[in-house]
Structures are given as structure tokens and as C-alpha cells.
Amino acid sequence: MCWKQMAPAKYDKGQKEKGTNLDDHPNLVTECRYEAIDLWFYLDILSYQLDCKDSRIAELEFEVNRWKERAKR
């Protein structure tokens, strides 16, 4: 999905949940901080997932090379 597909729906959903227009929101700084905390966790988990993927790829590459060496015998 792209920005044009995701952003309007998320904005409209937030408007309904919060019941206020962002222009009138009394505490945007705090809300931004909460969003930044969420983003931090998303990035931390994504980093972990990528590390796991990289480790698994390295394991599989090792196994492929090991089997290639065996096949040469």
C-alpha cells in the first residue's frame, strides 16, 4: 500500500476515535511522543526480525556450501 491509500483512512479513523480535529487537539506534543514510542518498538522488533532472517540465510548458505562440497567427492 502507498501513502495515498493508507494516510486518509488512518487520519479519518483517528478523527473518529479522538473525536476532534487535529487543529483543535489540546496535546499534540504528548501524542507525538506516544507515537514515537510506538515507532521505536516497531523499529526494534523489525531490527530483530531482520537479524533473525540474516542469521537464517547465513545458516542456509553454509549448508548449501557444505552439500556442494560433499557432492564434489
HELIX and SHEET records of a PDB file:
HELIX    1   1 TRP A    3  LYS A   18  1                                  16    
HELIX    2   2 LEU A   22  ASP A   24  5                                   3    
HELIX    3   3 LEU A   28  LYS A   72  1                                  45    
END                                                                             
